[in-house]
Amino acid sequence: MNIDIAEQDADLLRLLLVKELEETRVEIHHARNLEFKLGLEARETNLRTLLNRFQS
């Protein structure tokens, strides 16, 4: 699926993805439950993938 968005909107989405990625990394660091931590790591991978798609 392709979505046409303005460059200004893409910039905002990139900023939000970076912020969410940083917050997720902090949560991973503080996670004590292994299952929860693994879920956060999967989320981090998804965020990185999405961010890379917006940057290219």
PDB file of N, H, CA, C and O in Angstrom:
ATOM      1  N   MET A   1       0.848  -1.171   0.000  1.00  0.00           N
ATOM      2  CA  MET A   1       0.000   0.000   0.000  1.00  0.00           C
ATOM      3  C   MET A   1       0.893   1.232   0.000  1.00  0.00           C
ATOM      4  O   MET A   1       1.860   1.305   0.758  1.00  0.00           O
ATOM      5  N   ASN A   2       0.575   2.175  -0.828  1.00  0.00           N
ATOM      6  H   ASN A   2      -0.211   2.116  -1.444  1.00  0.00           H
ATOM      7  CA  ASN A   2       1.293   3.445  -0.889  1.00  0.00           C
ATOM      8  C   ASN A   2       0.371   4.556  -0.450  1.00  0.00           C
ATOM      9  O   ASN A   2      -0.809   4.587  -0.799  1.00  0.00           O
ATOM     10  N   ILE A   3       0.924   5.458   0.313  1.00  0.00           N
ATOM     11  H   ILE A   3       1.883   5.433   0.597  1.00  0.00           H
ATOM     12  CA  ILE A   3       0.174   6.614   0.785  1.00  0.00           C
ATOM     13  C   ILE A   3       0.941   7.857   0.383  1.00  0.00           C
ATOM     14  O   ILE A   3       2.132   7.981   0.666  1.00  0.00           O
ATOM     15  N   ASP A   4       0.267   8.761  -0.267  1.00  0.00           N
ATOM     16  H   ASP A   4      -0.701   8.660  -0.497  1.00  0.00           H
ATOM     17  CA  ASP A   4       0.885  10.036  -0.621  1.00  0.00           C
ATOM     18  C   ASP A   4       0.665  11.023   0.520  1.00  0.00           C
ATOM     19  O   ASP A   4      -0.468  11.310   0.905  1.00  0.00           O
ATOM     20  N   ILE A   5       1.766  11.533   1.047  1.00  0.00           N
ATOM     21  H   ILE A   5       2.686  11.300   0.734  1.00  0.00           H
ATOM     22  CA  ILE A   5       1.666  12.531   2.115  1.00  0.00           C
ATOM     23  C   ILE A   5       2.633  13.667   1.816  1.00  0.00           C
ATOM     24  O   ILE A   5       3.641  13.490   1.132  1.00  0.00           O
ATOM     25  N   ALA A   6       2.304  14.815   2.337  1.00  0.00           N
ATOM     26  H   ALA A   6       1.485  14.959   2.893  1.00  0.00           H
ATOM     27  CA  ALA A   6       3.156  15.988   2.147  1.00  0.00           C
ATOM     28  C   ALA A   6       4.465  15.794   2.912  1.00  0.00           C
ATOM     29  O   ALA A   6       4.513  15.069   3.906  1.00  0.00           O
ATOM     30  N   GLU A   7       5.517  16.447   2.442  1.00  0.00           N
ATOM     31  H   GLU A   7       5.479  17.036   1.635  1.00  0.00           H
ATOM     32  CA  GLU A   7       6.824  16.328   3.089  1.00  0.00           C
ATOM     33  C   GLU A   7       6.761  16.790   4.545  1.00  0.00           C
ATOM     34  O   GLU A   7       7.421  16.216   5.411  1.00  0.00           O
ATOM     35  N   GLN A   8       5.977  17.814   4.807  1.00  0.00           N
ATOM     36  H   GLN A   8       5.441  18.280   4.103  1.00  0.00           H
ATOM     37  CA  GLN A   8       5.826  18.319   6.181  1.00  0.00           C
ATOM     38  C   GLN A   8       5.218  17.244   7.079  1.00  0.00           C
ATOM     39  O   GLN A   8       5.640  17.075   8.223  1.00  0.00           O
ATOM     40  N   ASP A   9       4.238  16.524   6.566  1.00  0.00           N
ATOM     41  H   ASP A   9       3.895  16.660   5.637  1.00  0.00           H
ATOM     42  CA  ASP A   9       3.624  15.440   7.333  1.00  0.00           C
ATOM     43  C   ASP A   9       4.606  14.284   7.534  1.00  0.00           C
ATOM     44  O   ASP A   9       4.631  13.669   8.599  1.00  0.00           O
ATOM     45  N   ALA A  10       5.403  13.994   6.523  1.00  0.00           N
ATOM     46  H   ALA A  10       5.382  14.494   5.658  1.00  0.00           H
ATOM     47  CA  ALA A  10       6.411  12.939   6.639  1.00  0.00           C
ATOM     48  C   ALA A  10       7.449  13.308   7.691  1.00  0.00           C
ATOM     49  O   ALA A  10       7.899  12.447   8.448  1.00  0.00           O
ATOM     50  N   ASP A  11       7.825  14.568   7.743  1.00  0.00           N
ATOM     51  H   ASP A  11       7.459  15.267   7.128  1.00  0.00           H
ATOM     52  CA  ASP A  11       8.775  15.026   8.763  1.00  0.00           C
ATOM     53  C   ASP A  11       8.203  14.822  10.163  1.00  0.00           C
ATOM     54  O   ASP A  11       8.905  14.375  11.070  1.00  0.00           O
ATOM     55  N   LEU A  12       6.936  15.150  10.327  1.00  0.00           N
ATOM     56  H   LEU A  12       6.366  15.512   9.589  1.00  0.00           H
ATOM     57  CA  LEU A  12       6.287  14.968  11.629  1.00  0.00           C
ATOM     58  C   LEU A  12       6.237  13.489  11.997  1.00  0.00           C
ATOM     59  O   LEU A  12       6.505  13.127  13.143  1.00  0.00           O
ATOM     60  N   LEU A  13       5.902  12.647  11.051  1.00  0.00           N
ATOM     61  H   LEU A  13       5.684  12.942  10.121  1.00  0.00           H
ATOM     62  CA  LEU A  13       5.855  11.211  11.325  1.00  0.00           C
ATOM     63  C   LEU A  13       7.228  10.668  11.700  1.00  0.00           C
ATOM     64  O   LEU A  13       7.342   9.845  12.608  1.00  0.00           O
ATOM     65  N   ARG A  14       8.267  11.120  11.010  1.00  0.00           N
ATOM     66  H   ARG A  14       8.174  11.789  10.272  1.00  0.00           H
ATOM     67  CA  ARG A  14       9.630  10.703  11.361  1.00  0.00           C
ATOM     68  C   ARG A  14       9.969  11.126  12.789  1.00  0.00           C
ATOM     69  O   ARG A  14      10.537  10.348  13.556  1.00  0.00           O
ATOM     70  N   LEU A  15       9.622  12.346  13.136  1.00  0.00           N
ATOM     71  H   LEU A  15       9.161  12.978  12.513  1.00  0.00           H
ATOM     72  CA  LEU A  15       9.886  12.849  14.487  1.00  0.00           C
ATOM     73  C   LEU A  15       9.157  12.009  15.533  1.00  0.00           C
ATOM     74  O   LEU A  15       9.737  11.656  16.560  1.00  0.00           O
ATOM     75  N   LEU A  16       7.904  11.693  15.278  1.00  0.00           N
ATOM     76  H   LEU A  16       7.433  11.980  14.444  1.00  0.00           H
ATOM     77  CA  LEU A  16       7.126  10.882  16.219  1.00  0.00           C
ATOM     78  C   LEU A  16       7.689   9.466  16.335  1.00  0.00           C
ATOM     79  O   LEU A  16       7.713   8.893  17.424  1.00  0.00           O
ATOM     80  N   LEU A  17       8.136   8.907  15.225  1.00  0.00           N
ATOM     81  H   LEU A  17       8.117   9.373  14.340  1.00  0.00           H
ATOM     82  CA  LEU A  17       8.729   7.571  15.264  1.00  0.00           C
ATOM     83  C   LEU A  17      10.026   7.560  16.063  1.00  0.00           C
ATOM     84  O   LEU A  17      10.274   6.635  16.836  1.00  0.00           O
ATOM     85  N   VAL A  18      10.852   8.582  15.879  1.00  0.00           N
ATOM     86  H   VAL A  18      10.650   9.334  15.252  1.00  0.00           H
ATOM     87  CA  VAL A  18      12.105   8.673  16.635  1.00  0.00           C
ATOM     88  C   VAL A  18      11.812   8.793  18.127  1.00  0.00           C
ATOM     89  O   VAL A  18      12.458   8.142  18.948  1.00  0.00           O
ATOM     90  N   LYS A  19      10.843   9.621  18.470  1.00  0.00           N
ATOM     91  H   LYS A  19      10.318  10.150  17.803  1.00  0.00           H
ATOM     92  CA  LYS A  19      10.482   9.797  19.880  1.00  0.00           C
ATOM     93  C   LYS A  19       9.975   8.486  20.477  1.00  0.00           C
ATOM     94  O   LYS A  19      10.369   8.110  21.581  1.00  0.00           O
ATOM     95  N   GLU A  20       9.110   7.798  19.755  1.00  0.00           N
ATOM     96  H   GLU A  20       8.790   8.103  18.858  1.00  0.00           H
ATOM     97  CA  GLU A  20       8.576   6.527  20.247  1.00  0.00           C
ATOM     98  C   GLU A  20       9.681   5.479  20.360  1.00  0.00           C
ATOM     99  O   GLU A  20       9.681   4.677  21.293  1.00  0.00           O
ATOM    100  N   LEU A  21      10.613   5.483  19.422  1.00  0.00           N
ATOM    101  H   LEU A  21      10.613   6.135  18.663  1.00  0.00           H
ATOM    102  CA  LEU A  21      11.734   4.551  19.474  1.00  0.00           C
ATOM    103  C   LEU A  21      12.582   4.804  20.712  1.00  0.00           C
ATOM    104  O   LEU A  21      12.978   3.859  21.395  1.00  0.00           O
ATOM    105  N   GLU A  22      12.861   6.059  21.005  1.00  0.00           N
ATOM    106  H   GLU A  22      12.539   6.826  20.450  1.00  0.00           H
ATOM    107  CA  GLU A  22      13.641   6.394  22.198  1.00  0.00           C
ATOM    108  C   GLU A  22      12.916   5.969  23.471  1.00  0.00           C
ATOM    109  O   GLU A  22      13.537   5.422  24.383  1.00  0.00           O
ATOM    110  N   GLU A  23      11.620   6.211  23.540  1.00  0.00           N
ATOM    111  H   GLU A  23      11.115   6.655  22.799  1.00  0.00           H
ATOM    112  CA  GLU A  23      10.853   5.823  24.724  1.00  0.00           C
ATOM    113  C   GLU A  23      10.804   4.304  24.881  1.00  0.00           C
ATOM    114  O   GLU A  23      10.860   3.785  25.996  1.00  0.00           O
ATOM    115  N   THR A  24      10.701   3.608  23.772  1.00  0.00           N
ATOM    116  H   THR A  24      10.656   4.029  22.866  1.00  0.00           H
ATOM    117  CA  THR A  24      10.670   2.144  23.817  1.00  0.00           C
ATOM    118  C   THR A  24      12.002   1.598  24.306  1.00  0.00           C
ATOM    119  O   THR A  24      12.029   0.630  25.066  1.00  0.00           O
ATOM    120  N   ARG A  25      13.099   2.196  23.884  1.00  0.00           N
ATOM    121  H   ARG A  25      13.077   2.982  23.266  1.00  0.00           H
ATOM    122  CA  ARG A  25      14.418   1.746  24.336  1.00  0.00           C
ATOM    123  C   ARG A  25      14.569   1.929  25.844  1.00  0.00           C
ATOM    124  O   ARG A  25      15.163   1.084  26.515  1.00  0.00           O
ATOM    125  N   VAL A  26      14.035   3.029  26.382  1.00  0.00           N
ATOM    126  H   VAL A  26      13.553   3.715  25.838  1.00  0.00           H
ATOM    127  CA  VAL A  26      14.079   3.256  27.828  1.00  0.00           C
ATOM    128  C   VAL A  26      13.242   2.189  28.537  1.00  0.00           C
ATOM    129  O   VAL A  26      13.662   1.640  29.556  1.00  0.00           O
ATOM    130  N   GLU A  27      12.068   1.902  27.997  1.00  0.00           N
ATOM    131  H   GLU A  27      11.728   2.348  27.169  1.00  0.00           H
ATOM    132  CA  GLU A  27      11.212   0.869  28.593  1.00  0.00           C
ATOM    133  C   GLU A  27      11.901  -0.486  28.582  1.00  0.00           C
ATOM    134  O   GLU A  27      11.802  -1.237  29.552  1.00  0.00           O
ATOM    135  N   ILE A  28      12.599  -0.807  27.498  1.00  0.00           N
ATOM    136  H   ILE A  28      12.680  -0.197  26.710  1.00  0.00           H
ATOM    137  CA  ILE A  28      13.323  -2.074  27.420  1.00  0.00           C
ATOM    138  C   ILE A  28      14.371  -2.138  28.529  1.00  0.00           C
ATOM    139  O   ILE A  28      14.527  -3.163  29.193  1.00  0.00           O
ATOM    140  N   HIS A  29      15.075  -1.047  28.717  1.00  0.00           N
ATOM    141  H   HIS A  29      14.948  -0.214  28.178  1.00  0.00           H
ATOM    142  CA  HIS A  29      16.111  -0.995  29.743  1.00  0.00           C
ATOM    143  C   HIS A  29      15.547  -1.250  31.137  1.00  0.00           C
ATOM    144  O   HIS A  29      16.203  -1.876  31.970  1.00  0.00           O
ATOM    145  N   HIS A  30      14.333  -0.766  31.392  1.00  0.00           N
ATOM    146  H   HIS A  30      13.801  -0.257  30.716  1.00  0.00           H
ATOM    147  CA  HIS A  30      13.741  -0.877  32.720  1.00  0.00           C
ATOM    148  C   HIS A  30      12.860  -2.117  32.904  1.00  0.00           C
ATOM    149  O   HIS A  30      12.416  -2.407  34.015  1.00  0.00           O
ATOM    150  N   ALA A  31      12.614  -2.839  31.823  1.00  0.00           N
ATOM    151  H   ALA A  31      12.975  -2.603  30.920  1.00  0.00           H
ATOM    152  CA  ALA A  31      11.724  -4.001  31.902  1.00  0.00           C
ATOM    153  C   ALA A  31      12.352  -5.098  32.753  1.00  0.00           C
ATOM    154  O   ALA A  31      13.532  -5.418  32.614  1.00  0.00           O
ATOM    155  N   ARG A  32      11.548  -5.657  33.625  1.00  0.00           N
ATOM    156  H   ARG A  32      10.589  -5.396  33.738  1.00  0.00           H
ATOM    157  CA  ARG A  32      12.018  -6.749  34.482  1.00  0.00           C
ATOM    158  C   ARG A  32      11.447  -8.093  34.049  1.00  0.00           C
ATOM    159  O   ARG A  32      12.048  -9.137  34.302  1.00  0.00           O
ATOM    160  N   ASN A  33      10.302  -8.068  33.405  1.00  0.00           N
ATOM    161  H   ASN A  33       9.814  -7.220  33.200  1.00  0.00           H
ATOM    162  CA  ASN A  33       9.652  -9.278  32.944  1.00  0.00           C
ATOM    163  C   ASN A  33      10.177  -9.623  31.548  1.00  0.00           C
ATOM    164  O   ASN A  33      10.096  -8.800  30.637  1.00  0.00           O
ATOM    165  N   LEU A  34      10.712 -10.830  31.377  1.00  0.00           N
ATOM    166  H   LEU A  34      10.778 -11.499  32.118  1.00  0.00           H
ATOM    167  CA  LEU A  34      11.335 -11.224  30.122  1.00  0.00           C
ATOM    168  C   LEU A  34      10.337 -11.199  28.964  1.00  0.00           C
ATOM    169  O   LEU A  34      10.664 -10.720  27.878  1.00  0.00           O
ATOM    170  N   GLU A  35       9.143 -11.704  29.182  1.00  0.00           N
ATOM    171  H   GLU A  35       8.878 -12.093  30.064  1.00  0.00           H
ATOM    172  CA  GLU A  35       8.146 -11.734  28.117  1.00  0.00           C
ATOM    173  C   GLU A  35       7.783 -10.315  27.672  1.00  0.00           C
ATOM    174  O   GLU A  35       7.653 -10.051  26.477  1.00  0.00           O
ATOM    175  N   PHE A  36       7.623  -9.414  28.623  1.00  0.00           N
ATOM    176  H   PHE A  36       7.729  -9.627  29.594  1.00  0.00           H
ATOM    177  CA  PHE A  36       7.318  -8.018  28.309  1.00  0.00           C
ATOM    178  C   PHE A  36       8.481  -7.380  27.556  1.00  0.00           C
ATOM    179  O   PHE A  36       8.282  -6.637  26.594  1.00  0.00           O
ATOM    180  N   LYS A  37       9.701  -7.681  28.008  1.00  0.00           N
ATOM    181  H   LYS A  37       9.863  -8.285  28.788  1.00  0.00           H
ATOM    182  CA  LYS A  37      10.891  -7.128  27.365  1.00  0.00           C
ATOM    183  C   LYS A  37      11.006  -7.604  25.919  1.00  0.00           C
ATOM    184  O   LYS A  37      11.350  -6.821  25.034  1.00  0.00           O
ATOM    185  N   LEU A  38      10.721  -8.878  25.677  1.00  0.00           N
ATOM    186  H   LEU A  38      10.442  -9.514  26.397  1.00  0.00           H
ATOM    187  CA  LEU A  38      10.770  -9.407  24.317  1.00  0.00           C
ATOM    188  C   LEU A  38       9.733  -8.728  23.426  1.00  0.00           C
ATOM    189  O   LEU A  38       9.993  -8.470  22.251  1.00  0.00           O
ATOM    190  N   GLY A  39       8.563  -8.440  23.984  1.00  0.00           N
ATOM    191  H   GLY A  39       8.352  -8.650  24.938  1.00  0.00           H
ATOM    192  CA  GLY A  39       7.535  -7.723  23.232  1.00  0.00           C
ATOM    193  C   GLY A  39       7.988  -6.316  22.876  1.00  0.00           C
ATOM    194  O   GLY A  39       7.740  -5.833  21.772  1.00  0.00           O
ATOM    195  N   LEU A  40       8.655  -5.663  23.820  1.00  0.00           N
ATOM    196  H   LEU A  40       8.857  -6.055  24.718  1.00  0.00           H
ATOM    197  CA  LEU A  40       9.179  -4.329  23.561  1.00  0.00           C
ATOM    198  C   LEU A  40      10.277  -4.353  22.500  1.00  0.00           C
ATOM    199  O   LEU A  40      10.363  -3.455  21.663  1.00  0.00           O
ATOM    200  N   GLU A  41      11.101  -5.373  22.543  1.00  0.00           N
ATOM    201  H   GLU A  41      11.032  -6.103  23.223  1.00  0.00           H
ATOM    202  CA  GLU A  41      12.163  -5.495  21.539  1.00  0.00           C
ATOM    203  C   GLU A  41      11.577  -5.711  20.145  1.00  0.00           C
ATOM    204  O   GLU A  41      12.103  -5.193  19.159  1.00  0.00           O
ATOM    205  N   ALA A  42      10.494  -6.473  20.067  1.00  0.00           N
ATOM    206  H   ALA A  42      10.068  -6.893  20.867  1.00  0.00           H
ATOM    207  CA  ALA A  42       9.820  -6.660  18.777  1.00  0.00           C
ATOM    208  C   ALA A  42       9.241  -5.330  18.297  1.00  0.00           C
ATOM    209  O   ALA A  42       9.292  -5.007  17.110  1.00  0.00           O
ATOM    210  N   ARG A  43       8.696  -4.573  19.231  1.00  0.00           N
ATOM    211  H   ARG A  43       8.655  -4.835  20.195  1.00  0.00           H
ATOM    212  CA  ARG A  43       8.154  -3.250  18.891  1.00  0.00           C
ATOM    213  C   ARG A  43       9.267  -2.330  18.388  1.00  0.00           C
ATOM    214  O   ARG A  43       9.080  -1.581  17.429  1.00  0.00           O
ATOM    215  N   GLU A  44      10.427  -2.394  19.047  1.00  0.00           N
ATOM    216  H   GLU A  44      10.579  -3.002  19.826  1.00  0.00           H
ATOM    217  CA  GLU A  44      11.566  -1.584  18.628  1.00  0.00           C
ATOM    218  C   GLU A  44      11.964  -1.931  17.192  1.00  0.00           C
ATOM    219  O   GLU A  44      12.239  -1.041  16.387  1.00  0.00           O
ATOM    220  N   THR A  45      11.993  -3.206  16.880  1.00  0.00           N
ATOM    221  H   THR A  45      11.769  -3.929  17.533  1.00  0.00           H
ATOM    222  CA  THR A  45      12.328  -3.645  15.527  1.00  0.00           C
ATOM    223  C   THR A  45      11.320  -3.099  14.526  1.00  0.00           C
ATOM    224  O   THR A  45      11.708  -2.625  13.458  1.00  0.00           O
ATOM    225  N   ASN A  46      10.048  -3.158  14.849  1.00  0.00           N
ATOM    226  H   ASN A  46       9.732  -3.543  15.716  1.00  0.00           H
ATOM    227  CA  ASN A  46       9.010  -2.639  13.956  1.00  0.00           C
ATOM    228  C   ASN A  46       9.141  -1.133  13.770  1.00  0.00           C
ATOM    229  O   ASN A  46       8.980  -0.625  12.660  1.00  0.00           O
ATOM    230  N   LEU A  47       9.431  -0.421  14.850  1.00  0.00           N
ATOM    231  H   LEU A  47       9.562  -0.834  15.752  1.00  0.00           H
ATOM    232  CA  LEU A  47       9.610   1.029  14.760  1.00  0.00           C
ATOM    233  C   LEU A  47      10.804   1.378  13.873  1.00  0.00           C
ATOM    234  O   LEU A  47      10.726   2.293  13.052  1.00  0.00           O
ATOM    235  N   ARG A  48      11.905   0.653  14.038  1.00  0.00           N
ATOM    236  H   ARG A  48      11.968  -0.090  14.704  1.00  0.00           H
ATOM    237  CA  ARG A  48      13.095   0.906  13.221  1.00  0.00           C
ATOM    238  C   ARG A  48      12.805   0.642  11.733  1.00  0.00           C
ATOM    239  O   ARG A  48      13.223   1.409  10.865  1.00  0.00           O
ATOM    240  N   THR A  49      12.094  -0.435  11.459  1.00  0.00           N
ATOM    241  H   THR A  49      11.754  -1.058  12.164  1.00  0.00           H
ATOM    242  CA  THR A  49      11.745  -0.766  10.088  1.00  0.00           C
ATOM    243  C   THR A  49      10.882   0.328   9.466  1.00  0.00           C
ATOM    244  O   THR A  49      11.132   0.760   8.341  1.00  0.00           O
ATOM    245  N   LEU A  50       9.887   0.763  10.189  1.00  0.00           N
ATOM    246  H   LEU A  50       9.684   0.412  11.103  1.00  0.00           H
ATOM    247  CA  LEU A  50       9.002   1.817   9.696  1.00  0.00           C
ATOM    248  C   LEU A  50       9.760   3.126   9.502  1.00  0.00           C
ATOM    249  O   LEU A  50       9.565   3.819   8.504  1.00  0.00           O
ATOM    250  N   LEU A  51      10.617   3.460  10.451  1.00  0.00           N
ATOM    251  H   LEU A  51      10.774   2.897  11.263  1.00  0.00           H
ATOM    252  CA  LEU A  51      11.406   4.688  10.344  1.00  0.00           C
ATOM    253  C   LEU A  51      12.325   4.626   9.119  1.00  0.00           C
ATOM    254  O   LEU A  51      12.459   5.615   8.398  1.00  0.00           O
ATOM    255  N   ASN A  52      12.946   3.491   8.883  1.00  0.00           N
ATOM    256  H   ASN A  52      12.837   2.688   9.469  1.00  0.00           H
ATOM    257  CA  ASN A  52      13.806   3.329   7.709  1.00  0.00           C
ATOM    258  C   ASN A  52      13.021   3.500   6.415  1.00  0.00           C
ATOM    259  O   ASN A  52      13.540   4.047   5.442  1.00  0.00           O
ATOM    260  N   ARG A  53      11.787   3.041   6.396  1.00  0.00           N
ATOM    261  H   ARG A  53      11.365   2.596   7.187  1.00  0.00           H
ATOM    262  CA  ARG A  53      10.950   3.187   5.207  1.00  0.00           C
ATOM    263  C   ARG A  53      10.617   4.651   4.957  1.00  0.00           C
ATOM    264  O   ARG A  53      10.512   5.070   3.804  1.00  0.00           O
ATOM    265  N   PHE A  54      10.449   5.436   6.019  1.00  0.00           N
ATOM    266  H   PHE A  54      10.534   5.096   6.955  1.00  0.00           H
ATOM    267  CA  PHE A  54      10.155   6.860   5.859  1.00  0.00           C
ATOM    268  C   PHE A  54      11.395   7.651   5.471  1.00  0.00           C
ATOM    269  O   PHE A  54      11.282   8.712   4.856  1.00  0.00           O
ATOM    270  N   GLN A  55      12.569   7.154   5.819  1.00  0.00           N
ATOM    271  H   GLN A  55      12.661   6.293   6.318  1.00  0.00           H
ATOM    272  CA  GLN A  55      13.792   7.893   5.521  1.00  0.00           C
ATOM    273  C   GLN A  55      14.301   7.632   4.111  1.00  0.00           C
ATOM    274  O   GLN A  55      15.130   8.386   3.600  1.00  0.00           O
ATOM    275  N   SER A  56      13.813   6.576   3.481  1.00  0.00           N
ATOM    276  H   SER A  56      13.139   5.964   3.896  1.00  0.00           H
ATOM    277  CA  SER A  56      14.303   6.299   2.129  1.00  0.00           C
ATOM    278  C   SER A  56      13.350   6.792   1.068  1.00  0.00           C
ATOM    279  O   SER A  56      13.618   6.635  -0.123  1.00  0.00           O
TER     280      SER A  56
END
